[in-house]
Every structure is written in structure tokens, then in C-alpha cells.
Amino acid sequence: MRSTFSLRPLALALLIGGMTATATAGAATVTIPDNIDMKLGGRLHVLASGSDDESLSDRDELDLQVRRARIRFSSTVDEWITLFLQTEMASQTEKSGADMVLIDANVTLKPMQQAQVVLGQHMSPALRQNVTSSGALLAIDRPGVQYKSLTWGTRALAGFSRKTQSETDAGLRGEVDVRDTGATFFGVASPGERLHLKYYAGIYEGALSAADSRYTARGQINFGDAESGYFNAANYLGKKDTIALGLSVDQQSEVATDLGSGDEVDYLLSSVDFFAAKGALTFEAAYINLDLGGAGLLAFQDGSAVGGNKATGKQAEGDGYYLQAAWQFGKWQPWAGFESWDSNADDGYGSFSGARLGVSYLLNKESSFKLGVENWENDVVADGDDAEFMTVTAGYFITF
């Protein structure tokens, strides 16, 4: 069942983190032990988009959207134990606006830099973009091919991640969509002053339709500055000098069954990626391959259809790549990107390409305005979808 929480558990967690409240002269006094380091932050991405996609309703052709609205809380309990909680805005309610759900709930045990473990609900390292912070994206949002990883849905998102393309979507989902529950072993070592190695290896719940566990591994090497945290950035704003090479493998046996044949379906995602931040220049590229065994429509282990799937495994699987780059001068940062995906379907159903061009105005290191245009082209489309369409998006982005 999907994990949904109100903000009350977050408030309770603040107390659990070591705070003791006592009533004094009618007022509450909060005492925080000296060994507890607590941080509270937030993230807000507000977008306005227009599109000529004929599959959208008249109302959605011009759309105002809160893409991300998050409250983040972390507490370092001692030298090597850190608690992290993060909420996200969820569905709208009639009486109180938007609900909040808890998308991250984990603890990191860090006895040393080379050997750490993250336990609980967090992001698995299936691709570089999976472990790239949404607070440090290069363009308005991630490339559409990034959502081919398991708990991001084995799908593709168009219009700056505004719309799922149904012809690309096999329907696989996790409990919390973009996160997973499990354990990730993680570490960073620096054999030389300008050479840094980073590894991830984890086991997770994976897809709701799966009968087996999910296993993910990633290795990364940096030349120059290190990217020593669990999360990388896609935009260091000229503050880092590094070249990184990465390799990821994400696997789950018996991830679903074939609705037609009843056979078990295995999931395998592999990728290789490159990233460079050299002064004002930023460049990123990756190749991704998704294997679903040439399956038909996917189903749960009891034979019931996976909800929402409009494409077979064969139409969703395939391989593709993306490129994105930016050049910063002063507070301005023009950026561009391109991606392409070739599905394994005989008729090309599920294949697409997308191109993006835009510019960011960097108010400060915490916030920016962005304006971009994306052109999306499907090789073959489902009924009601548009073969080619353009989206123009402007937005304000802040993380603190």
C-alpha cells in the first residue's frame, strides 16, 4: 500500500530527534541537546506551461503547476547517525488544499566515508539522474528517458516532465513511485588528490507487482573534485571542477507476469553516463538500456492487470540516450538538451525523440527563473495522442 502521511508524524519526529518541551509560565520551552545538529529546509518549483499537444484538454493547454513543494528535515544524532525526512505535496482536497506525503524517511549510518548504509525509504541509485538532486537540475526538469527506471515507472515523460506518454509506459510502479524501501551500502574513497571512487549497492522492495526483491548497483569515478555525497548535482554553478564516469545496473526478477501467457517477466536496466563541470561549462550524457524480456501487457502475480499500463513490455523496453549542456556567464545560463529512445516493438511503438532549449537567470545560489521550449516527437502514437508537439514552460525554482 502506498505510504501516505500527514504533517503530524513530521512534527512528532522533531520531538523524537532529541527535543524536550516543558511548559514554563504558560509558554513552551524547547531544549535541544548539544550533540544534536538539526536542519530544516524547503523546495518549491512553480511552473507555467503552454502546449499545442492536441491530446490535452483545452484547460490543460495552458497550465499553472506546482511541480515540487517539499519540506526537508535532517538531524545528526551523533558523529555518524543522520535522520532524514522529506515531504512532498500530494493530491488536492476540497477543504484544505493540498495534502502532504512523506516521500523520504531514512537514517544514514556513517562510521566512515568509505562505508555507509542508508536504511528506510529513499532513492535507489538506478541511474545518475536517480541520485541527482531535484534542487540542482540543469534544465527545467529531467530528461524524459530517466523515467524508464523501475520506481519512476518504466515510462517516458514529455513536456518538461508534465505528461506521461502512454505508448512508452509498461505500468510498473513502486509503493512511493520515485522512492523505494530498503538498504543502500554507499561509500567514497580517494586514492589520489584528484581521483575519487564512489560505489552504491542496494536491496529494495521494488515494483508492487514483483515476487522477488530489487537489486541495484552503481560505480562512479571522478577526476578532479569529488562528488562525495549520496546525491550528485547536474548544475554546480561553476563551483566544481570535475569529470565523472558512471555505470549502473538495476535488476528485479519476477517483476510481473505476462498477462497473455502467464510467464514471469524479469526487469533489467543498465546505463553508462558521463558528466563534466569545468568552470562555466556543464555537460552530461547517458546511454540507457531497458530489458523486459519482450513481454506483452504486464500483470500482478495473481494475474490481474497492472493498473494504467497502455503499452506492452516490448513497447516500453529498448534503448536510448540523452545529452544536455549549459554555459554560464554572470547570472545567465543558457542550456540545451536532446534525447532519443528506440523501443523494441516491431512497428516502432514507444519510440520518440525530444529537443530542449532554454535559459536560466540565477538570482542567487538558492533560486532562479527558467524559461524553456521543448519539441517532442513520437514515432507511433496511441489513439488521441499527438505525434509531434511543442511545450513552452517558465518557472521559479528555490531550494533552501
N, C-alpha and C positions, 0 to 999 in steps of 0.2 A: 504494500500500500504506500502511496506517495507520502513522504514526510511533510506535514504541514504544521506550522507552529504560529502562534500569535506572538506579540512582543513580550508577553508576560514571562516566558522562560528566559528571554534575554535579560530582563530585569532581575530575575532570580539568580541568573548566572553571575551577574555583577556582585551579588552578595556572596555567592559561593567562592568567588575569587579571593576572598580574604577580608571583605569589608564587614565591619561590625557596627550596627546602628543602635544608638541608645537615645532615649528621649531625655533632653535636658532643658528645663524651664520652658516646656511647651514646644521646643524645636528639636529637630533630628540632627544628631551629630554623627558623621561618618568617619571612622578611623580606618586608615589603610596601613597595614604593616609595612615597615621599611623595606622588606625584601620583595615586595610585590610591585612590579612595574606594569602599569595599566595604560592602554591607549584606546581612544575612541575616534573613529573616523567615518567618513561617508563618501558616497559616489553618486553622481547624478548625470545622466545623459538625456537631454531633451532634444527631440528632432522634429522637423517639419519636412514632409516629403510630398512630391508630386510625381505622378507616373502616367504614361499613356498605355499601360497594360490593360487590355480590353477585358481580362478576366476579373478585374477588380470592380467592385460596385462603385456607383457614382460618388458615394460618401467617402470611399477609401482612396479614390484617385488623388485627392488632396487630403493629407492625414497629418495630424499632430500626435506625437507619440512620446511617452516617457520610456525610453529604451531600457534604461537601468536606473534603479533607485535603491541604494543599499546603505545599510548601517553596519559598520565593522567594529568589532571589539576584540582586542587581544590582551592577554595578561601573562607576563613572565613570572611564574611562580617561584622559581629559583634559577640557578645558573643554566639549567638545561631542560626545563619543562615550560612549554608555552601553550596556552589555551587560545583557540581562535574561533570566533563565532561571526557569521555574516548573514544578514537578512537580504531579501530581495522582494520588491513589490510584486504581488500576485494578482489574483482576479479582483475586479471591481465589485463592490457590494452596494446595495441600494441605499443603505443608511449611513455608512461611514466611509465611503470612498474605497480606497484600495486596502486589501489585506496584505500582510507581510508573511513570508515563509522563511524558514531557516534553511539556507542552501549550503552553508559550511558549518560544521560542528566537529572540531577535531583538536587533538593535542599532539604536539611535536616533542619527542624525547630526543635530546641532542647532547649526549655525553661528549661528543667531539665532532668537529666539522666533517670528518671523513665517514662518520657512522651516525646516521639519524634515522628516526622512524616517525611517520605521520600516521596516526590512528583515528578512525572515525570517518565522517562524511567530508570528502574533499575531491579535488580534481585529479584524475589519473593522467599520467604522462604519455598519452597515446600519440600525440603529435607535438611539435614545438608550440603551435598555437594553443594547444590544450594547457600548456604551462606558460602561456604568455598572459600577463595581467591585462584585464579589460580596461584598466586605468592607464595603460601605456600602449594603446594601439596606434598604428601608423596612419591609417585612413579612418573613415567614419566607423567602419566595423571590420570584422574578419573576412577573409576571402570565403566565398560560398562553399568551396570544396572541403573546408575544415570540418564541416558538419557531417562528413562521412564517417567520423569516428563513432564508436558504439553508443555511448550515452548522450551524444549530440544527435543521434537519430539515424545514422546511415542515410543521410539525405543531403540536399544542397539548398542553400538559402539565397534568394535573389533580392535585388533592390536594397542593397546595403543591409542584408540580413533581415529584411522586413517580411519576406514571404517564402514559405516552403514551396519548392517546385514539386508538385505531386508525382510527376513522371520520374523523379530521382529517388523517391522515398520508399524504402522497404518496410518501414513501420517499426523498426526495433527501437525500444525506449528503455531507460532505466527508471529507478524509483524517483530520482530528482532531476531527470533529463540531463543536465550538464555535469552533474557530480556523480560520485559513486561512493559506496560504503566499503571500507576495507583498510588495508595497511600498505604503506609505501615505504620501502627502505631507500634511503637517499643519502648521498654524500658527495663532497667535493675535495679533491686533492690537487696540490700544486707542485709537481715535480721540479719546476723551474720558475723563475720570477715571472716569465711571460708565457708559461704553459700551464693550463689548468684542465683537469679532468672532472667530469660530473656524471654520476650514474643514478638511475632510478630503477627499482624493481618492485612490483606490487601484485597483490591478490585482492580481488573485489567481488562484489555480488554480480555486477554486470546487468544484462538485459532481464526484464521481468519474465520473458518467455523462455529463459535458459534453464537447463537441467544441471549445468556444471558451472564452475567458478570462472572468473575472468582473470587473465594474467597479462601484465603489461611490463615492458622493459624499455628503457631508453638510455643511450650513452651519448655524451656530448664532450667535445674538446674545444677549448678556446685558446686562441693565440693572441696575446696582448693582455688586456684587462680581463678579469674573471667575471662570470655571471654566477655569483656564489649562492644566491638564494634559490628556493624551490621554484619560484616563478621568474621567468625572463621578462624582458620588455621588447616590444617591436619598435620603440622610439625612445632613445636615450637623450634626445635634445642636445646632441653634441657633447655630452658629459662622459662618454666612454669611447675607448679605442680598442676594438676587439673584432676578431674574425672567429666564427663558430661553425663547426660541422656537427650534425646530429643524426642519429639513427634510432628509430622507434619501431617496436613490434607490439601489437595488441591482439590478443587471441582469446576466444571463448568457444570451446567445444560444445556441441548440442545447444547452440544459442536459440534455436527454434526448430520447428518441424516444417516440412514441406506440406502445404495444405492439400495439394493434389495427391502426392504419392505417400505421405506419412513418414517419409525418410527424415532422419536427423540432418540438420543443417549446421555446419561449422562456420565460424566467423574468424577472419584473419585480416588485419590491417597492418601494412608496413609502409614506412616512409623514410626518406633521406632528406635532410634540409641543410640550408646554408644561410648564414646571417653575417652581415658586416656593418659595423658602425665605425666610420672613420671621419672624425671631425664633423663637418656639415652634411656628409653623405651617409644615408642609410639604405641598405639593400637586403632583401630577404627573398628566398626561393625555396620551394619544396616539391618533391615528387611523391605521390601517394598512390598506393595500390590497395584496393578492397576486394576480397575474395569471399563470396557467399556460396561457393560450390555450384554455381549455375542453377540455383533453386528457383522454384515458382513462388507463388504467394506464400508468405510465412505465417505460421500459426503457433499458438502456445502448445505446451506438452499434452494438453488434453484434447487437442485438435481444433479448438476454436480459433478463429482468425485473429491475427494481431490487429488491434484496432487502428484504423486510419491508413493502413497501407494501400496504396494505389499503384504500386509497381512491384514486379516480381524481384526476387533476389538477383536474377540475371540482369535485369534492367538497372538495378541500383548499383551493382558491382562494376568494376572496371578500374581504370587508372587515369590519373590526371596530374596537373601541376599548377602552381601559381607563382607569380613574380610580383614584387612590389618594391618601390623605391621612392625616396624623398631627398630633397636638397633644401637645407635651411640657410636663410640669410636674414640676420636680425630676428625679428619676431614672425617672419613669414616662412612657411614651409610648404612649397608645392609638392604634390605626391601623385603617383600614377601606379596602376596595377593591371595585371591581366591574368586570367585563369582559363583552363580548358579541362574538360572531362570527357573521356570516351567510355561509354558503357559497353558491357559485353553482349547486349541484345543484338540480335541479327539485323534488326531494322534501325538500329541506332537510337532507339527509345531510351531516354535518360541521358543522352549526350548533350553537352552545352558548352558555351564559352561566355566569358564576361570581361568587359574592359571598364576601368575606372580612372577618372581624372579629377583632381581637386586641389584645394589649398587649405592650410590651417593658419590661423592667426593666433599666436601664442601669447596670451595675456601675461602669464607667469608660469612657473613650473607646475602649478596645480590646475590651471584651467585654460581653455582655448575655445575659439569659434572655428567651425569647419564647414566648408561648402564643397559638395562633390556631385558628379554626374556619373551614372553607371549605365552602360548599354549591355543588355543581356540577350542572348540568342540560343534558343533550343533547337536541336536538330529535328526532333519529332515531338509533337505536343499532344497532350490528352484533350478530350473534348472540353471546350470552354477556356482553355489556356491560350495565351498569345505566343506566337513563335518568336517574336522579337519585340522588345520594349525598352524604354528608357526611363530612368528614375533620377530625379534631382532632389538632393537632400541637403538641408542646412541644419546645424545643431550647435548646442553649447554643451561643453564637457568639463566637469570639475571633479577632482578627487582630492581629499584632504585627510 
